[in-house]
Amino acid sequence: MDFLTPDELIGLIERVFRPAPGERRLAILIDLPDRALPDRDEWRSRRALAAGWVRELAAIGAAHGLEVGLYGYRNVRANNAELPAVAWPVDPDRLPTAES
């Protein structure tokens, strides 16, 4: 799996989202497995990738005026489905599993 450097991540955020001067918070979202939709290796890899982005951005974010956090939400069990109204803060160093 290819990884982006911290500078590449900042560049990506600036080019894609074009934050306005007062916009300084970024939430990286991950959907969480459950008993109805069990976890699998590809899903774990994507959560780990997102957690890595959060760690990298947190390390350099202050220098760019950026606060970043990882948030998990109940999986919606379908592509492009409506996201739930609630997400929970997730520690990027302690990713949840279907069992936790």
Summary of the structure (lengths in Angstrom):
residues: 100
radius of gyration: 14.4
end to end distance: 26.0
largest distance: 42.3
contacts: 229
relative contact order: 0.23
helix: 36%
strand: 19%
